Amino acid sequence: MNGPMNIHPVNFLIISGVLQCFMVAAILFFRQSERTISNRLLACIILSISMHLGYLIFLDLDLDMLYPSILWVPYSFLLGIGPLIYYYTKSLVQPDFQWRNIHPMHFLPLFIEVGLQVAQIGYSIYSGVIYYNVPSDFWLSVVFYVGSSVSILYFLNRSLQLIQEREDLLLKQLSNLKKVTLQWLFNNITYFRIIWMLWVPFAIVFLLFFRFQWQNLFLLVVIYLLMMAITYLTYWMGIEGFRHLEMIDYRIPSDKKTSSYDHISNDAILEYKNQMEELMGVERLYLDERLELRDIADKISVEPNLISHVLNKHIGKNFYEYVNAFRVEEVRRKMADSCYAHLTILGIALESGFNSKTSFNRIFKQLTGMTPTEYQKSLKQ
């Protein structure tokens, strides 16, 4: 240690990030909206991670020497991170989610973690020993880190499964996912899981054996980089959650078994396919960016599940793929037509039923093997 307030550019960035995390958590927690439960769960996630990072920075700055009584406040809520992320995900997936849907047993390890800290703090005060020099601190820290890894792996895997199941169902119902997709959360959870699994072994080795000493520069650099990654990924999760406050709650219809449609004759299937082709090719329903499976079903006067059956079993596509294939063909046609030369590529895409530049670029390349820009250049050759 280099004396009180050992501030340098790296830990300054981490301190700044942690303070921003606290601010975002406060805004989310006290903001009243239709997503109050989701916001408060996300605020608790950010607060739990930030409290732990704040404690580590407190030690790094040697402030424990100046203000030892700060260590009397429980700082570790690691065993609550996994369940909190799971229930936050569930609150976004299920529009009717309520506090009563939270199972208290999932937070029992967290209560034990906090209880052990309180007992350790009591012993520290009674014996006059600084908190992290209490004999039990070493092993409790190892248990908390290892336990958090198991908890995070388990609950984050369940969270990713929830999101993936929802995304798969949305692809069967909608032609655009911009305002309903949870892909942003899927990515954040995936990155957090990876970084946390890297963080734990280094944290156990470095924090417990070296305690921010400078004997091992490699470990120190890795620890700082991982702390910075966790800090700003947590901050980004909060910002993304705040940015998606207005996300549309789409109630996915029950995905009934389609086996009841297996008895339909090939002639009937062909007739349904022809009607769908006419709706798309003649009426060009795909130009409506809000087009849903039920819109097609209403036009043909059949159940949405029947249209889904025809798409999946007899065309080999889900609704999202089916509609966007028509949109890509529309874009290609307009790119080759001089009447649309005054429009940008994005302008053409928006006129063709797409509502997101990112999804348009991705789908266009999937279906044509080229980016929109590359395809446009090929037309001029």
ABEGO torsion letter per residue (X at the ends): XAEBGBBBAAAAAAAAAAAAAAAAAAAAAABBBAAAAAAAAAAAAAAAAAAAAAAAAAAAAGAAAABAAAAABBABAAAAAAAAAAAAAAAAABAABBAAABBAAAAAAAAAAAAAAAAAAAAAAAAGBBAAABAAAAAAAAAAAAAAAAAAAAAAAAAAAAAAAAAAAAAAABABAAAABAAAAAAAAAAAAAAAAAAAAAAAAAAAAAGGBAABAAAAAAAAAAAAAAAAAAAAAAAAAAAAAABBBBBBBBBBBAAAAAABBAAAAAAAAAAAAAAAAAAGAAABAABBAAAAAAAAGBBAAAAAAAAAAAAGBBAAAAAAAAAAAAAAAAAABAAAAABBAAAAAAAAGBABAAAAAAAAAAAAGBBAAAAAAAAAX
